């Protein structure tokens, strides 16, 4: 079924729900801004390399539940004390530079098709709303559902007000559907991760995109369509359907891996994901990331 099928005049409104990372974008939206946060004075060089390693693991195999939980703890601790306006300014200034090369052409085409069919486009992401909202605006989304951090006196406290992840995504979709009178049975959803299974189960037309192993298996069992997105495109120029396929994802893996290996070999840095710091709020951050990733590759 194409995105333009199933439209009915005078019927209840419908929507399409897109996960963001590895569904619309080829990388993690939050981690993609790490270098610009460093240049803006929000994080140090060590944190940039930690983010590079996280991106490396993420690109290789996606993120399962344990990894997402560790990342949530890490990022919520990291942003405590940041000025909200500074984050917004950095994201706005770097938006095109960071996001343009990462957007899948296939996703751009799908968004356009769903718009033509009269559906509202909603991006649903576990990344923070300060990152997701500008990306949603760039992509022409009607709404976004994103993680909301608690703010006090213009700064992040480090506490999470709403975590757009797992069952919370599904709950937010149901609440939005109720307020906007969407017919969820005629709505669509796209995601790459098994952690978004609750979101996919909410709609009548679930699609999996570049799925992880667990989601691919679930899709096969339930007969859900599987889509492969592989062609990043510059958003402002629209999708390019040439014979040459940019290998951005492979290049990103190589760059991240090279950066990590360079620092490790010289003894300058041991990735946070490969060690445990005493009294760290992350706990066994390294072991959970490394072991869960290895198990998923077996």
Secondary structure, DSSP 8 states (H G I E B T S, - for coil): --TTTT--TTS---EEEEE-BTTTBSS-HHHHTHHHHHHTTSS-HHHHHHHHHHHHHHHHH---HHHHHHHHHHHHHHHTT-BHHHHHHHHHHHHHHHHGGGBBHHHHHHHHHHHHTT-EEEEEEEEEHHHHHHHHHHHT-SEEEEEEEEEETTEEEEEEEE--STHHHHHHHHHHHHHHT--GGG-EEEES-GGGHHHHHTSSEEEEES--HHHHHHHHHHT-EEE----B--GGG-----S----HHHHHHHHHHHHHHHHHHTTS---GGG---TT-TT-SHHHHHHHHHHHHH-
